[in-house]
Amino acid sequence: MALSSRRRGQLFIAAAAVAWSTAGGLQRELSLDTATQLAGRAFFAFVALSIFVAVRNRGRTIDAFRSIGIAGLGVAVCTAIASGSFIVALNQASVANVLFMQAVSPIAAALLAWIALGESVTRRAGIAMAVALLGVGLMVGGPGSGGVLGVGASLVMTLAFAVGVVITRHRRDVSMAPAICLSQLLLVVAVGPFSQPTSAGERDLVLLVLLGVGQMGLGLVLFTMGARLIAASEVALITLLEVVLGPFWAWVAVSETPAPLTVVGGAVVVAAVLLQTTGKTAPLGLSRPPTNVRRPRSRPGQAASPLRDPSGRGSGARRRRPG
């Protein structure tokens, strides 16, 4: 019996979360400097994602990259910054601390979407933001945070990823798979001159391939395939598997045990994300309507078209049946 599209989407997102969760365990096994880690991971991820974009667009790869426009370039830059900051943070802080900070991204994206796009923020989401801030505060003050550099890199990672999400939501009509691929090329160009590829032994090379092709490339491919099949709130919930599994792989690989305060703060962050993503989508609280929105003029004898929400659905008013 064929799986439903929703079930396939859930499986794709769950598999992506599992792939992403291996980053900390694999990175801890590397014996390379940070620049070489970044360049190596990005290079192999770029190769894997280029193949995916070429196959998905049936060889029209150049056209796919041209179609992303300015918005796609913004997503590429944000993803490159988030990806680079992620590796820097892993080199400074515990895996659990970095992943728990990363879990704040959906809430940060909701706040930025309210500021930049005027999207409504529910009371539930507002409470979730306050709870998440409390959890982050607990982790920042505890052991394993990585100090100023670790905390700073984690915050840059979270904000850059959130900005990328907001841009993607703003331009839903554009496929961002080529932009994600381009982000890895930008990383190679930016940190490649500072890397030392000759210092990588066979074991390090295998780990870099696993990080680039498996953890990054395969994870993004699975995420791209699954995200269009299920709701965004369900995507956010399933990707929390990465937060749970990541510290476990680090514990298996190098016996890295999270500090109690990190676990407490992380649990608060996860609770905040659950609070936000399990709520209703209808606006219940804070809202900021978009500015400079003009209603289309109706022609004589023609009713004005209803305003449409960001998801492309109508305003919610029921249509009257004729007669």
Backbone torsions as a table, in degrees:
resi	resn	phi	psi	omega
1	MET	NA	129.9	-177.3
2	ALA	-70.3	141.2	178.3
3	LEU	-72.9	146.0	176.5
4	SER	-69.0	159.7	-179.0
5	SER	-62.7	-35.2	179.2
6	ARG	-66.0	-43.3	179.4
7	ARG	-65.2	-39.0	177.2
8	ARG	-64.2	-40.0	177.2
9	GLY	-62.1	-41.4	178.3
10	GLN	-62.7	-42.7	-180.0
11	LEU	-66.1	-40.4	178.8
12	PHE	-62.5	-45.8	-178.4
13	ILE	-67.2	-40.1	178.0
14	ALA	-63.3	-41.9	178.3
15	ALA	-65.0	-37.7	177.3
16	ALA	-63.4	-42.5	179.0
17	ALA	-62.9	-39.7	177.8
18	VAL	-63.7	-43.6	179.0
19	ALA	-61.7	-46.2	-179.2
20	TRP	-63.8	-34.1	-174.9
21	SER	-66.6	-15.6	-178.5
22	THR	-79.8	-4.9	-174.5
23	ALA	-57.3	-49.8	-176.0
24	GLY	-63.4	-46.0	-180.0
25	GLY	-62.2	-41.9	179.5
26	LEU	-70.5	-42.3	-177.8
27	GLN	-64.0	-34.6	-180.0
28	ARG	-65.7	-21.6	-178.9
29	GLU	-86.3	-11.0	-179.1
30	LEU	-75.2	147.6	177.0
31	SER	-116.7	32.2	-175.7
32	LEU	-111.4	160.7	175.8
33	ASP	-72.8	166.4	-173.6
34	THR	-61.0	-43.2	-178.3
35	ALA	-62.2	-40.7	179.5
36	THR	-69.1	-37.6	175.3
37	GLN	-60.0	-47.5	-178.9
38	LEU	-62.4	-49.3	-177.1
39	ALA	-64.9	-42.8	-178.6
40	GLY	-66.0	-48.0	178.7
41	ARG	-60.8	-44.6	-178.2
42	ALA	-66.4	-37.9	-179.4
43	PHE	-62.2	-49.9	-178.3
44	PHE	-69.8	-31.6	175.5
45	ALA	-67.1	-40.2	178.4
46	PHE	-61.5	-43.9	178.7
47	VAL	-60.7	-48.0	-178.5
48	ALA	-63.6	-44.0	-178.2
49	LEU	-70.9	-31.9	176.7
50	SER	-63.1	-41.8	177.5
51	ILE	-63.0	-42.4	179.3
52	PHE	-61.8	-46.0	-179.7
53	VAL	-63.8	-41.2	-179.9
54	ALA	-63.7	-44.7	-179.8
55	VAL	-67.5	-42.7	-177.3
56	ARG	-66.1	-33.1	-178.7
57	ASN	-99.6	13.0	174.4
58	ARG	54.9	46.2	176.2
59	GLY	86.6	-10.0	179.8
60	ARG	-87.5	56.2	-174.3
61	THR	-66.8	-44.3	-178.5
62	ILE	-61.6	-43.3	178.8
63	ASP	-63.0	-36.6	179.5
64	ALA	-63.7	-41.4	179.2
65	PHE	-70.2	-36.2	178.8
66	ARG	-67.3	-29.7	-174.3
67	SER	-72.8	-13.5	-174.6
68	ILE	-73.5	-26.0	176.8
69	GLY	63.9	-162.8	-178.8
70	ILE	-64.9	-38.5	179.8
71	ALA	-61.3	-42.0	179.0
72	GLY	-64.2	-38.4	176.8
73	LEU	-63.4	-38.4	176.6
74	GLY	-62.9	-42.6	177.8
75	VAL	-64.0	-39.9	180.0
76	ALA	-62.4	-45.1	179.9
77	VAL	-64.4	-45.5	-179.8
78	CYS	-62.4	-42.0	-179.5
79	THR	-67.4	-38.6	177.8
80	ALA	-62.5	-43.9	178.7
81	ILE	-64.1	-44.9	-179.7
82	ALA	-64.1	-42.4	-179.3
83	SER	-65.6	-43.0	178.4
84	GLY	-66.7	-43.6	179.7
85	SER	-64.1	-31.5	179.5
86	PHE	-61.9	-47.0	179.4
87	ILE	-67.1	-40.8	177.8
88	VAL	-60.5	-43.7	-179.9
89	ALA	-63.8	-40.2	179.2
90	LEU	-63.1	-30.6	178.8
91	ASN	-77.0	-12.2	-176.2
92	GLN	-114.2	-33.0	-173.3
93	ALA	-121.5	170.7	178.3
94	SER	-70.0	154.4	179.8
95	VAL	-60.3	-42.9	-179.0
96	ALA	-60.5	-44.2	-178.3
97	ASN	-62.4	-44.6	-179.0
98	VAL	-64.5	-44.5	-177.3
99	LEU	-69.8	-36.6	176.8
100	PHE	-65.5	-38.0	175.9
101	MET	-65.1	-38.6	179.4
102	GLN	-64.8	-29.8	-179.1
103	ALA	-65.3	-17.6	179.2
104	VAL	-73.7	-14.5	-173.9
105	SER	-52.3	-46.3	179.9
106	PRO	-60.2	-36.5	179.5
107	ILE	-71.7	-40.8	176.6
108	ALA	-63.1	-37.0	178.9
109	ALA	-65.1	-39.2	178.2
110	ALA	-63.5	-40.4	178.6
111	LEU	-66.6	-44.0	179.0
112	LEU	-65.8	-36.5	178.3
113	ALA	-64.9	-34.4	176.8
114	TRP	-67.4	-41.2	-179.3
115	ILE	-71.2	-46.9	-171.9
116	ALA	-87.4	-37.8	-173.7
117	LEU	-109.4	-5.9	-179.3
118	GLY	73.9	18.3	178.6
119	GLU	-69.6	144.3	-177.0
120	SER	-68.4	149.5	176.4
121	VAL	-120.8	120.5	-178.6
122	THR	-75.3	162.5	175.5
123	ARG	-59.4	-39.3	-179.9
124	ARG	-60.2	-44.1	179.8
125	ALA	-66.8	-36.9	177.5
126	GLY	-62.2	-41.7	177.0
127	ILE	-65.6	-39.9	179.8
128	ALA	-61.5	-38.5	178.6
129	MET	-63.1	-42.1	179.9
130	ALA	-66.3	-40.7	179.0
131	VAL	-65.1	-42.9	179.0
132	ALA	-61.8	-39.8	178.5
133	LEU	-61.1	-38.3	177.2
134	LEU	-63.8	-44.7	179.6
135	GLY	-62.6	-41.6	178.2
136	VAL	-64.0	-40.3	178.6
137	GLY	-60.8	-38.8	178.1
138	LEU	-64.9	-41.6	-178.3
139	MET	-70.4	-39.7	-178.1
140	VAL	-62.5	-36.0	-177.3
141	GLY	-84.7	-5.4	-175.5
142	GLY	-101.2	174.4	177.7
143	PRO	-68.9	152.9	179.5
144	GLY	88.8	-0.8	-178.5
145	SER	-75.6	-18.9	178.2
146	GLY	87.7	9.3	179.4
147	GLY	70.1	-158.9	-176.6
148	VAL	-62.0	-44.7	-178.3
149	LEU	-67.1	-43.1	180.0
150	GLY	-64.4	-46.7	179.1
151	VAL	-65.7	-43.9	-179.5
152	GLY	-61.5	-45.3	179.1
153	ALA	-63.9	-38.4	178.7
154	SER	-64.8	-41.4	179.0
155	LEU	-67.4	-41.8	177.2
156	VAL	-61.4	-43.2	177.6
157	MET	-57.4	-48.3	-177.4
158	THR	-63.9	-46.2	-178.0
159	LEU	-68.3	-41.3	179.7
160	ALA	-63.5	-42.1	178.5
161	PHE	-64.8	-40.9	179.8
162	ALA	-63.7	-41.8	177.9
163	VAL	-62.7	-41.3	177.2
164	GLY	-60.8	-39.2	178.0
165	VAL	-64.4	-42.6	-179.5
166	VAL	-63.8	-42.9	178.3
167	ILE	-62.8	-41.5	179.4
168	THR	-63.3	-41.5	178.6
169	ARG	-66.5	-34.1	179.7
170	HIS	-69.3	-34.0	179.7
171	ARG	-117.4	68.1	-179.7
172	ARG	-67.6	-17.8	-176.8
173	ASP	-79.2	-5.9	-175.8
174	VAL	-112.6	130.3	174.8
175	SER	-74.2	124.1	-176.2
176	MET	-96.5	6.7	177.6
177	ALA	-59.5	-44.8	176.4
178	PRO	-62.8	-32.5	179.4
179	ALA	-66.3	-40.6	177.5
180	ILE	-63.2	-40.6	177.6
181	CYS	-62.6	-44.6	179.6
182	LEU	-62.7	-32.2	-179.4
183	SER	-61.1	-36.0	179.9
184	GLN	-71.9	-34.3	175.3
185	LEU	-65.2	-39.9	177.7
186	LEU	-60.6	-38.9	178.4
187	LEU	-65.1	-42.5	179.1
188	VAL	-60.8	-44.3	-179.2
189	VAL	-65.8	-38.9	-175.2
190	ALA	-73.0	-44.0	-173.9
191	VAL	-106.9	-9.4	179.9
192	GLY	-54.2	-45.1	-179.6
193	PRO	-62.0	-20.2	-178.2
194	PHE	-98.7	-1.5	-177.3
195	SER	-88.1	166.6	178.4
196	GLN	-128.9	77.6	-176.1
197	PRO	-61.2	-27.1	-179.6
198	THR	-70.1	-15.2	-179.8
199	SER	-81.7	-7.7	-178.0
200	ALA	-83.3	119.5	175.1
201	GLY	-82.6	-176.4	-178.2
202	GLU	-62.2	-41.4	-179.5
203	ARG	-65.2	-43.4	178.0
204	ASP	-63.5	-38.3	-179.8
205	LEU	-63.8	-42.1	178.0
206	VAL	-62.9	-42.6	179.6
207	LEU	-64.4	-39.0	178.1
208	LEU	-66.2	-37.8	176.3
209	VAL	-64.1	-43.7	178.6
210	LEU	-62.6	-40.1	178.8
211	LEU	-67.8	-45.8	-176.2
212	GLY	-74.2	-51.3	-176.1
213	VAL	-80.2	-46.1	-175.5
214	GLY	-82.6	-62.5	-174.6
215	GLN	-66.0	-47.7	-176.8
216	MET	-87.9	-57.1	-174.5
217	GLY	-64.4	-57.5	-179.2
218	LEU	-61.7	-39.3	179.0
219	GLY	-59.7	-44.8	-179.7
220	LEU	-69.9	-36.6	177.5
221	VAL	-62.4	-48.1	179.3
222	LEU	-63.0	-39.6	179.5
223	PHE	-64.5	-43.3	179.4
224	THR	-61.5	-39.7	-179.2
225	MET	-71.2	-35.6	-176.1
226	GLY	-86.9	-31.3	-173.9
227	ALA	-63.5	-27.3	-178.9
228	ARG	-84.4	-3.5	-176.7
229	LEU	-102.7	-17.7	-178.9
230	ILE	-133.4	167.2	-177.2
231	ALA	-67.8	153.4	-178.1
232	ALA	-61.3	-37.3	179.5
233	SER	-64.1	-37.0	178.4
234	GLU	-69.7	-35.3	176.2
235	VAL	-60.8	-46.6	-178.7
236	ALA	-62.3	-38.4	-179.9
237	LEU	-66.8	-45.9	-176.3
238	ILE	-68.1	-35.8	-179.0
239	THR	-69.1	-9.5	173.3
240	LEU	-65.5	-14.1	173.5
241	LEU	-56.8	-34.0	179.2
242	GLU	-61.8	-40.1	-178.6
243	VAL	-66.6	-34.5	-179.4
244	VAL	-78.0	-43.5	-174.3
245	LEU	-79.7	-31.6	-177.1
246	GLY	-54.1	-54.6	177.6
247	PRO	-61.6	-30.5	179.1
248	PHE	-65.7	-44.7	179.0
249	TRP	-63.8	-38.1	178.4
250	ALA	-65.2	-36.1	178.2
251	TRP	-68.0	-39.7	178.6
252	VAL	-67.2	-42.1	-174.0
253	ALA	-74.4	-47.8	-173.7
254	VAL	-131.8	16.3	178.7
255	SER	56.7	38.8	179.1
256	GLU	-86.1	109.4	-178.3
257	THR	-98.1	125.6	179.8
258	PRO	-64.4	146.1	176.6
259	ALA	-68.0	148.6	-179.5
260	PRO	-54.5	-41.5	-179.0
261	LEU	-66.5	-33.1	176.3
262	THR	-66.2	-41.1	178.9
263	VAL	-64.1	-43.7	179.4
264	VAL	-63.3	-48.8	178.8
265	GLY	-62.2	-40.1	178.3
266	GLY	-64.6	-38.6	177.6
267	ALA	-63.1	-38.5	177.1
268	VAL	-64.6	-41.3	178.9
269	VAL	-63.9	-45.9	179.3
270	VAL	-61.4	-40.5	177.4
271	ALA	-62.0	-38.6	178.4
272	ALA	-65.0	-42.5	178.9
273	VAL	-65.4	-41.1	176.8
274	LEU	-62.1	-40.4	179.2
275	LEU	-61.4	-41.8	-178.0
276	GLN	-73.0	-46.3	-170.2
277	THR	-80.6	-14.1	178.3
278	THR	-97.0	2.2	179.5
279	GLY	-82.5	170.8	177.1
280	LYS	-73.8	153.3	-178.4
281	THR	-86.3	-13.8	-179.1
282	ALA	-69.0	137.9	-179.1
283	PRO	-66.1	126.9	-178.6
284	LEU	-118.0	-16.7	-173.1
285	GLY	-138.0	-122.4	-177.3
286	LEU	-55.6	133.3	175.5
287	SER	-149.9	145.6	178.7
288	ARG	-130.9	105.7	-176.1
289	PRO	-66.1	148.6	178.5
290	PRO	-61.1	142.8	179.1
291	THR	-90.5	159.1	176.7
292	ASN	56.3	39.9	177.0
293	VAL	-98.9	123.5	-180.0
294	ARG	-103.4	135.2	174.2
295	ARG	-79.2	134.8	179.2
296	PRO	-65.6	137.9	178.3
297	ARG	-71.7	136.3	179.7
298	SER	-89.0	143.3	177.3
299	ARG	-77.0	159.5	178.4
300	PRO	-56.4	127.1	177.9
301	GLY	83.1	5.0	-178.0
302	GLN	-125.2	132.6	-179.8
303	ALA	-72.9	147.4	179.0
304	ALA	-66.8	143.9	179.6
305	SER	-72.8	139.9	178.8
306	PRO	-69.0	148.2	174.0
307	LEU	-66.0	146.6	-177.8
308	ARG	-110.9	143.9	179.1
309	ASP	-81.5	170.9	-175.9
310	PRO	-59.2	-22.0	-177.5
311	SER	-82.9	-5.3	178.4
312	GLY	95.0	-2.8	179.0
313	ARG	-89.2	167.0	-180.0
314	GLY	-72.2	-178.1	-176.1
315	SER	-72.3	-11.4	176.5
316	GLY	107.8	-10.1	179.2
317	ALA	-71.2	137.2	-179.7
318	ARG	-76.6	141.0	177.3
319	ARG	-81.7	140.5	179.3
320	ARG	-83.5	135.6	177.3
321	ARG	-72.6	144.1	179.6
322	PRO	-64.1	139.1	177.6
323	GLY	83.4	NA	NA
